[in-house]
Amino acid sequence: MEYRKLKDQDKDEDPTGDDLESLRGKALSGVPVNPLSTLGGGPSNRQWKRKSIVTLALTILTSSQSILIVWSKRAGKYDYSVTTANFSVETLKCVLSLAFLMRIWKREGVTEDNRLSTTLNEVSVYPIPAALYLVKNLLQYYIFAYVDAPGYQILKNLNIISTGVLYRIILKRELSEIQWAAFILLCAGCTTAQLNSNSDRVLDTPVQGWIMAIVMALLSGFAGVYTEAIIKKRPSRNINVQNFWLYIFGMIFNAIAIFIQDFDAVMNKGFFHGYSLITTIMILNHALSGIAVSMVMKYADNIVKVYSTSVAMLLTAVVSVFLFGFHLSLAFFLGSIVVSVSIYLHSIGKPRR
C-alpha cells in the first residue's frame, strides 16, 4: 500500500529527534560538526524557517477568506457567478505555479524533479482531490446564506476532528494521547471563542447550514489528507509541478461546473459579470491560500494546517470587530486561552520513536 510506504519514508526523512541530537553533539563520519551549519544555515534550520513562513502565510490568508466572501456579497447575494470565481482561482493558481517553475528553470535548469512532463501513473491521482475541492469550495460560498463570518468559522471546527481521524486512518500516522487531547481542546477552544452570548442556543444555524458544514468537513479532511499523501509520495518532486497538475484538473472540473450550472448566464452576461475590486482581491486571496496549503502539506502536514486555520479563526473574529461591529465576549478570550494551551500540548506531545 502506498500509504505505508509513505509512512516509512517520512520516518526516514524526519529531521527531528535522534537526527537532530546527532547534529548537535556528534561528529559525522569523524568530521566535527560546524556549529554555524546547525544554528544558521543547516538543512534543519532552513526547513524550520520554510515551515514557519508558509504556516504564517496560510494563517494570515485564511483569516481574511470568510471576510472577503461576505464583503463580495451585495444585498445578501452574489452578483458574480460562483463557478466562474472558482475557475478563476484555479487558473490563477496554475499560472502562479508555472511562473514559479519558470523562475526555477532559469536559475537551476530543467531537471528530473522540476520538469512538467510526467507519467500517467503520477498524474492519474490528481483528479480525486481536485473534484473534492470543487464541491467543498462551492459549498463554501453557499453556506453563507445560513451563517455569518464568525459562525462559519465555528462550523469549520468540524474539520479539526475529521482531519485528525482521517489522518490516522489513511496515512497511518501515530498521534499520542496528549495530541488527541490537544485536538479535542482545540475544537472546544475554537467553538467557545465564537459562542453567541446573546442567544440561548449554541449556534443560530439552521439544519441546512449544519449539513453543509458536516459535508464540507468530511470533504476538506479527506481531500487534505489525500493531497498530502500524493504530494509526499515523491518528496524530491518540485511542489510547483505537483501544484500545476492538481490545478489543471481543478480548472477542468470547474469548467464543467460552469457549463452545467451557469452556462446561460455566462453566455448572456459575460464571464466576469458582477466582478468588483473585492471579488478580485478575494480570488487572489483564495489562490494564494491554495498554494500556501499545498506547501504546508509538502513541508509540514495536515495537523499544522489545522492549527494554522484555527489561529486564523481567532484573527477573523478580531478583525470582524472593526469591520462588522462584532463584540468580543469573555468566551472569546477563554477560548483563545484554550487554543493556546492546545497548541502547546500538541508541540510537547509528539510520540516517541
N, C-alpha and C positions, 0 to 999 in steps of 0.2 A: 504493500500500500504506500502511495506516495507520501501520505502524511507522516507515516512512521519514519520514512527516510528523512523527511524534513525535520522531524524532532531530533533525530540523531545528528543531523547536520548542524542544527542550531547549537547543540551541546558542544560540538567540536569547535564552533566559531565564537562561542561566548567569551568576550574579553574580560569578564569579571571573575571573581572567586579566586581559584588557585592560580590561574594565569596572571592575574593582577599582582598577587602576592609574590610570584616568582619574578615579576618585573621590578618589584620594589626592592627585594633583598637578595636576589640570587644572580649569579653570573650565567650568561647564556653561552654554552659551548666553551667555557673557560675564559670568555671575554667579559670584563667588567661592564656593567650597565651604566651608561651615561645618564646621570640624574636628569639632565635637561631634556633627554628624549622622552622621559616619562612624565615630567612636570610641564613641559612646554609644547613639544611638538611630536610626542609619541602617537602611535595609532589609536591607543585607547583614549587619549585626551582629545584627539581630533574627532573620534566617533562620539564622545560625550558632547562636545560642542555642537556637532551636527544634529544630534538628537534634541538638544536643548533649543536650537534655533528653529527647527521645523515644528517642535511642540509648541513653542511660544507663538509662532506664526499661526498655527492651527487654532490656538486658543483665542487669539485676537480676531481672526477672521470669522470663526464660528459664533463669537459673542455678538457680532453685528448682523448675522444672517437673518434671524427672525425679525429684527427691527427693520431691515431693508425690505423684506417681503411685505410687512404691514404698511410701510410707507409707500410702497408701489401701488397699493390699492387706492381707488378713488370711489368715494361714496360706498365703501364696503365691497367693491367689485374690482376685478382686474380688467383694465381697458385693453390690455395686450393679451395675446394668446400664450397660455402657459406652456403649451407644447413647443412653440417657436422659441420661447425663452430657454427651455431646457436644451433644445437643439443648438442654440447659440452658445450656451455654456459648454457643451461637449465640443463644439467646433473650436472655441477659444482655447480650451484645454489642449486640444490636439495641435493647434497652431503653436502654442507656447512650448509644448513638449518638443516639437520639431525645431523651433528656434533654439532651444537649449541644446538640442543634439547638434545642430549646425555649428554652434559655438564650440562644442566639444570636438567635432570633426576638424575644425580649423586649428584647434590647439594641439590635439593629440593624434589626429588622423583617424581613419576608419579601421576599427579592429573587430575581432570576432564578437566581442561583447557589446559594442555600441552600433553595429550596423543594423539597418532596418530590415534587411532580408531575414526571413525566418522559415520555420518548417510548419507544416500543417499540424503536427503534434503539439508544438508550442502555442500556436495561435488559436487552436480549437477550444482552449479553456476560457478564453476571454468573453464569449457571448453570454455565459451564465451570469457573472456579476454585472455585466452591462444591462441585461434585461431586468435584474433585480433592482438595480439602482434607478432604472427608468420608472418603475412602478412606485418605488419609495419616494423619488423626487416629485412625481405628480401628486402623490398623496400629501406631500409637504405643503403644497400650495392650497389644496382643498380643505385641509384640516383647519385653516384659519377662518373658515366660515363658522366654526363652532368654538374656537378658543382665541384668546388674545396672546400676545407675545410671551408674558411670564407663564401663562397656563400651558402654552406649547412646550416651554422648557421643562415643566413638571412632567408632562406626559413623555417627554424624551428620556426621562429617567428609566423607563421600562427597557431602554437599550442597554442599560448597565447590567441588568440581570440576564437578558438574552445573550449579550456578548460573552459574559462570564461563563454561562452554561455551554454555549456553542464552542467557545474557545477550548474548554476542557474536553468536550465530546469529539470535535472534529480534528483539532490539532494535537490532541492527547497531551496538552501542556499541563504540568502539575502546578497547582496553586496550594499554598499552605493554608492551614486552618485560620491563621491570622489574616491572610489575604482575603479569604472568603468572608471573614468577619468585617474586614475593611470594606469589602464590596457592599455588604448589607448596610453598613454605616453610611457609605457614600450615597446609596439610594435614599436612605432615610433622611440624611442631611440635606440633599438636594430638594427633596419633597418638602421638608419642614421649612426650608428657606423661602419657598414660594407659596406657602399656605395663605389663603384669603381669610384674614382675621375678622372680616365684616360679614362672613357668611356662616350659617350653621352647617353647611356642607363642606366637605374637604375640598371638592372641586366643583365649580359651576359648569360642568361639562356634560352635554347630552350623550346619549348612548352612541350616536354616530361618531362623535369625537373619540370616545374610548376605543371603539372598534378600529378606527383608522390608526390610532396610536399604537394599539397592540400589533396590527399588521405591519406598521412601519418599523416597530421594534424588532420583530422577527426577521423582516427583510433586511434591515440595516445590520443586524447582528450576523446573519448568515452571509450576506454579501461581503461584510468586512472581514470575517474570518476566512472565507473562501479566497478573497483577494489577497490577503496576507500569505495564504498557502501557496498560491501560484506565483506571487512576486518573489517569495523566498525559496521557491523550488530551485531557482538558478541564481544564487546570490551574486555571482560576478556579472550578471546581465545588467546593463545600464538601465536605471529606473525610468529614464525618459523614453527608451524604446518600449518598455513594458507599458508605460502610460499611453504611448501613441497608439498601440494596438487595442488597448482597452477602450480608449476614447473613439477610435474608429467605429467599433461596434456600438458604442453609445450613440454616435451620430446616426448609424443605420437604424437602430431601434427607435430613436426619437423622430427620424424622418417617417417611419411607418406610423408612429403615433399622430404626427401632423396629418398624414394622408387619411387616416381613419377618423380622427376627431375634428380637425379644424381645416380641412382641405378647402371647403367652400368659402369660409371666412378669409383664409389667406389669399385665395384667388381673387376675391371681390375687393378686399380692403388692403391687401398688401401684407408682406411678411412682417414688417416692422410697425404695423398699425398699433397705435396706443402706447408705443415706447416713449419713455421720458428719460430725463437725466438719472433719476433714481433707479429706473429699470436697468439702465446701462451699468450703473455702479453695482447693482445687485447681481447682474450677470458676471461682472468682473470678480466680485467677491466670491460667488459660487465656484467660478473657475479656479481661482487661486486656492480656495478651500479644498477643492477636489485634489489638486496637485499636492497640497500640504498633507492631506490624509494619506495619500499613497506613499509619500516619503516617510511619514511616521510609521507606516506598516513595514516599509523597507528597512529602516534603520532602528526602529523600536518594535512595537507590537500593538495589537488592538487594545490591550489594557491601558497603555499610555494614552491612546486615543480617547478612551472612555474618561479617564481622569482629566484630560485636556478639555473635553467638551463639558465636563461637569463644572470646572472652574469658569468656563465660558458662560455657563448658565448664571453664575453669580455676577459676572460682569454685565450680562444683559439686563439683569434686574437693577443694577446700579445706574446704568445708562438710561433705563426706562424712567427712572425718577425725574431726570431732566427733560426727557423728550416727550413722555406721555403722562407725567404727573403722578406716577405711582409712588406710594409711600412705603418705605422700608420699615417693617414691623420688628418686634422683638424676635419673632420666629425666624426672620431672615438672618439676624446676627447669630442666633443659636445654631441654625442650620449651617451657617458658614463655618462656625467652630467645629461642628461635627465633620464637615467635609475636610477641613484641615487635619483633624485627627485621623481621618480615614487615609488621607494621602501619606501621613507619617507612618501609620501602621503597615500600609502596603509596602513602603520602602524598606522597612526593617523586617518584614515578614517573609522575605524570599526564601523558598525551600532550599535546604542544604543539599548539595550534590554529593 
